[in-house]
Amino acid sequence: MRDLSFLKFPAAQGNTVLLFVLILTVFILFFILVGLIREYVRKKNLKHSFFKEALERGLTEEEAQILWKYSLKFGRDPFLALEFKAPFEKVIDLYLREDPKADEKLVQDMRIKLGFDYVPYFVPLVSTKDIELFQPAKLYLADKSRYEVALFDKDEKYMYWAVIDERRPPDIVGQKVTVSFVRKGDGIYKFESVVEKIFFDNGKMIVQLPHTFELTRYQRREYARVEVEVPATVGVYNKLEDKVEWIKGEIVDISAGGAKVCISLQDYPKELQPASELILKFTLAGRRFTLKASVVNVYPRRHTTCYGVKFEGIKPEDQKAIHDFVKNEQKKLAQLALKNRG
């Protein structure tokens, strides 16, 4: 075998390797730092914009801080709490539950300033806090017995239903009850709750129940439709790049023929035009759907745009699955409506 010992290869100097690793580390740390600074500036600008708009709407610094803080804790866009009642109420509910010094008067003032203190008859109720005083209702116990009640009073944590029936229910503290009522011009509502306390006011029996967002609603429509909160992925065709752009969205109501889907302007600043073609991916009652749709109506908001869409070429089995879901949701209230007429 030929002796190759005469060949000499330069060995990397230890200092050179160390210098290379050091430079590489500096570059990595630099890019991480740049990313952190950009994120900090983005959040700072977003917070500045939020507080500016909150103050323009009449909120104080303290009130704006509450909405900002608890929107982030709730994982929601803070701007939605300024513009829509449902996110506002859920954020405020978190504040009331977590802050031992929560100020109910301050919350009521915020609600008035943002215009959330009154719910028109054509707007569905978000929570039991929206029920008007003196609303008549029926109180159902576990044994199916029924009592006439009316909303006597309410605060930020509880509602107080006065029993106006000639009969009085037994001691039901700690028991689950169902309350149902008909809201004129809207529909039939029901909710379940556990009785927190019973007391008497001027001889009237008062049933104290905690507020809830778990309201179910039944409304007769030409096309069966229910309100939902279903996360969706929206596919929009980008003609310039000849590809589908995927965006986060939320379906807020659905029927077998179409849906209303809302998209944050932060996720998609452009506005889709009527007849635009979309792809909707979502899960409903454990079933995954991928459906083609076209925009029929556009509902622009300040920070969110909602689109009424029509399903295109939907498979019969998919349409039946959505139809069954909607009918099952409405069937519960339909049966309750028959009881109310009885």
C-alpha positions in Angstrom: 0.0 0.0 0.0 1.3 3.4 -0.9 2.4 5.6 2.0 0.2 8.8 2.0 1.7 10.2 5.2 3.4 13.0 3.1 0.0 14.5 2.4 -0.8 17.2 5.0 -4.4 18.6 5.6 -4.8 21.9 7.4 -6.6 21.3 10.7 -9.2 23.8 11.9 -7.9 25.9 14.6 -9.9 25.8 17.9 -10.2 29.6 18.0 -11.7 29.6 14.5 -14.4 27.1 15.4 -15.2 29.0 18.6 -15.4 32.3 16.7 -17.8 30.7 14.2 -20.1 29.3 16.9 -20.0 32.7 18.6 -21.0 34.6 15.5 -23.8 32.1 14.7 -25.1 32.4 18.2 -25.1 36.2 18.0 -27.0 36.1 14.7 -29.6 33.7 16.2 -30.0 35.9 19.3 -30.3 39.0 17.1 -33.2 37.6 15.0 -34.9 36.4 18.2 -34.5 39.9 19.7 -35.8 41.5 16.6 -38.9 39.3 16.6 -39.6 40.0 20.3 -39.2 43.7 19.7 -41.6 43.6 16.7 -44.2 41.7 18.8 -43.8 44.1 21.7 -44.3 47.1 19.3 -47.3 45.4 17.7 -49.0 44.8 21.0 -48.2 48.3 22.2 -49.7 49.8 19.1 -52.7 47.5 19.4 -53.3 48.5 23.0 -52.9 52.2 22.2 -55.4 51.9 19.4 -57.8 50.0 21.7 -57.6 52.5 24.5 -58.1 55.4 22.0 -61.3 53.8 20.7 -62.5 52.9 24.2 -62.1 56.5 25.4 -63.8 57.8 22.2 -66.8 55.6 23.2 -66.9 57.3 26.6 -65.1 54.6 28.7 -62.7 55.7 31.4 -59.1 54.4 31.6 -60.1 52.0 34.4 -63.0 50.6 32.4 -60.8 50.2 29.3 -58.2 48.5 31.3 -60.7 45.9 32.6 -61.9 45.1 29.0 -58.3 44.9 27.7 -57.1 42.7 30.6 -59.9 40.2 30.7 -60.3 40.0 26.9 -56.7 38.8 26.7 -57.3 36.4 29.6 -60.4 35.1 27.9 -58.5 34.7 24.6 -60.7 37.1 22.6 -60.0 40.1 20.5 -60.4 43.1 22.8 -62.0 45.2 20.1 -64.9 42.7 19.9 -65.9 43.6 23.5 -66.3 47.2 22.4 -68.4 46.5 19.4 -70.5 43.4 20.1 -72.6 42.6 23.2 -71.9 38.8 23.4 -68.1 39.1 23.7 -68.6 42.1 26.1 -70.8 40.1 28.4 -68.5 37.0 28.5 -65.4 39.2 29.2 -67.3 41.0 32.0 -68.5 37.7 33.4 -64.9 36.6 33.7 -64.0 39.9 35.5 -66.9 39.5 37.9 -65.9 35.9 38.7 -62.1 36.5 39.1 -61.8 39.9 40.7 -62.9 39.8 44.4 -63.3 43.6 44.3 -65.4 43.7 41.0 -67.5 46.8 40.8 -71.0 46.0 39.6 -71.9 49.7 39.3 -68.9 50.3 37.0 -70.0 47.3 34.8 -73.5 48.8 34.5 -72.1 52.2 33.5 -69.9 50.4 30.8 -72.9 48.6 29.5 -74.8 51.9 29.1 -71.9 53.8 27.5 -71.5 51.0 24.9 -75.2 50.7 24.2 -75.5 47.2 25.5 -78.1 48.0 28.2 -81.0 47.5 25.9 -81.7 44.6 23.6 -84.2 45.3 20.8 -86.9 42.6 20.3 -85.4 41.5 17.0 -81.9 40.9 18.6 -81.6 37.5 20.3 -80.8 37.4 24.0 -77.1 36.7 24.9 -77.5 35.8 28.5 -80.1 35.8 31.3 -78.9 39.3 32.2 -80.7 40.5 29.1 -84.2 39.3 30.3 -86.4 42.3 31.0 -87.8 42.8 34.4 -91.4 41.5 35.0 -90.9 38.9 32.2 -93.4 36.1 32.9 -92.1 32.6 32.7 -92.6 29.0 33.8 -90.5 27.3 36.4 -90.2 23.5 35.9 -88.9 21.2 38.7 -87.3 17.8 38.2 -90.6 16.1 38.9 -92.2 18.0 35.9 -94.3 20.2 38.2 -94.7 23.7 36.9 -95.1 27.1 38.6 -95.8 30.6 37.2 -93.0 33.1 37.9 -91.9 36.6 36.9 -88.5 38.3 36.9 -88.6 40.4 40.1 -85.1 41.8 40.1 -81.6 41.1 38.8 -78.0 42.2 39.4 -74.7 41.3 37.7 -74.5 37.9 39.4 -78.1 36.7 40.1 -81.7 37.0 38.9 -84.6 36.9 41.3 -87.8 35.2 40.1 -91.0 35.9 42.1 -93.5 33.0 42.3 -96.8 34.4 41.2 -98.6 31.0 41.2 -101.2 30.2 43.8 -99.1 27.3 44.8 -95.6 27.5 46.1 -92.8 25.0 45.2 -91.2 23.0 48.0 -87.8 23.6 49.4 -85.8 23.4 46.2 -82.5 25.1 47.3 -79.6 23.3 45.6 -81.9 21.6 43.0 -81.8 22.1 39.3 -84.7 23.8 37.7 -85.7 24.8 34.1 -87.1 28.2 33.3 -88.9 28.9 30.0 -90.5 32.0 28.6 -91.8 33.5 25.4 -90.2 36.8 24.4 -92.6 38.8 22.3 -91.5 39.3 18.7 -88.5 37.0 19.1 -89.1 33.4 20.2 -89.2 30.9 23.0 -86.2 30.6 25.4 -85.3 28.2 28.1 -82.4 27.7 30.5 -81.4 25.4 33.3 -79.9 26.5 36.7 -79.5 25.5 40.3 -81.4 27.3 42.9 -79.0 29.3 45.0 -81.4 30.7 47.6 -85.1 31.2 48.5 -86.4 34.2 50.4 -89.6 36.2 50.8 -90.3 39.8 49.9 -93.7 41.3 51.0 -95.1 37.8 51.1 -93.9 36.8 47.7 -91.6 33.8 47.4 -88.4 34.8 45.5 -86.2 32.2 43.8 -82.6 33.3 43.4 -80.7 31.8 40.4 -77.2 32.6 39.1 -77.0 34.1 35.6 -76.0 31.9 32.6 -75.1 32.2 29.0 -76.6 28.8 28.3 -79.8 30.0 26.7 -81.5 27.9 24.1 -83.9 29.6 21.7 -86.5 28.5 19.2 -87.8 30.7 16.4 -89.9 29.8 13.5 -88.2 30.6 10.2 -88.8 29.8 6.5 -85.6 27.9 6.7 -84.7 26.1 9.9 -81.6 27.9 11.3 -79.9 28.0 14.7 -77.3 30.2 16.2 -74.0 28.6 16.9 -70.4 29.5 17.8 -68.4 27.2 15.5 -64.8 27.9 14.6 -64.2 27.6 10.9 -61.4 27.8 8.4 -62.4 29.9 5.3 -60.7 29.3 2.0 -60.6 32.3 -0.4 -59.3 31.9 -3.9 -56.4 34.3 -4.6 -56.5 35.0 -8.4 -53.2 36.8 -8.5 -51.2 34.0 -6.9 -53.6 31.2 -8.2 -54.0 29.6 -4.9 -56.4 29.3 -2.0 -55.8 31.5 1.0 -56.9 30.1 4.4 -58.3 32.4 7.0 -59.7 31.9 10.6 -63.4 32.6 10.9 -66.4 31.8 13.0 -69.8 30.5 12.0 -72.5 32.3 14.0 -75.6 30.7 12.5 -76.3 27.8 10.2 -79.0 26.0 8.2 -79.0 23.2 5.7 -78.8 25.8 2.9 -76.2 28.2 4.2 -74.5 30.0 7.1 -73.3 33.3 8.4 -69.6 33.4 8.9 -67.6 36.2 10.5 -64.0 37.1 9.8 -61.8 39.6 11.8 -60.3 42.4 9.7 -57.0 41.7 11.4 -57.0 38.2 9.8 -58.3 39.4 6.5 -58.5 43.2 5.9 -60.1 43.0 2.5 -63.9 42.7 2.0 -65.3 39.9 -0.1 -67.8 40.8 -2.8 -71.2 39.1 -3.4 -70.9 36.0 -5.5 -67.3 35.3 -4.2 -66.6 31.6 -3.9 -65.4 30.2 -0.6 -64.5 26.9 1.0 -65.7 26.3 4.6 -64.1 23.7 6.8 -65.7 23.2 10.2 -66.9 20.5 12.7 -70.5 20.2 13.7 -71.8 17.7 16.2 -68.6 15.6 15.8 -68.8 15.6 12.0 -66.3 17.3 9.8 -67.5 19.3 6.8 -65.7 20.8 3.8 -68.2 22.7 1.8 -68.1 25.1 -1.2 -70.1 28.3 -0.7 -70.8 31.6 -2.4 -71.3 35.0 -0.7 -74.8 36.2 -0.8 -74.8 39.1 1.7 -72.1 41.2 3.3 -72.4 42.7 6.8 -69.5 45.1 7.4 -68.5 46.0 10.9 -65.7 48.2 12.3 -63.4 45.3 13.1 -65.2 42.3 11.7 -67.0 41.5 8.5 -69.8 38.8 8.4 -70.9 37.1 5.3 -74.2 35.3 4.6 -73.2 32.4 2.4 -75.1 29.8 0.4 -73.8 26.2 0.2 -73.0 25.2 -3.4 -73.2 21.6 -4.6 -73.6 20.3 -1.1 -73.9 16.5 -0.9 -77.3 15.1 0.2 -75.7 13.4 3.2 -74.0 16.6 4.4 -77.2 18.6 3.9 -79.1 16.0 5.9 -76.6 16.0 8.7 -76.9 19.8 9.1 -80.6 19.6 8.8 -80.8 17.0 11.5 -78.6 19.0 13.8 -80.8 22.1 13.4 -84.0 20.2 13.9 -82.7 18.4 17.0 -81.7 21.8 18.5 -85.1 23.3 17.7 -87.1 20.1 18.7 -86.2 20.7 22.3 -87.8 24.1 22.4 -90.7 23.0 20.2 -91.7 20.4 22.8 -91.3 23.0 25.5 -93.6 25.3 23.5 -96.3 22.6 23.4 -96.1 22.3 27.2 -96.5 26.1 27.6 -99.7 26.0 25.6 -101.0 23.2 27.8 
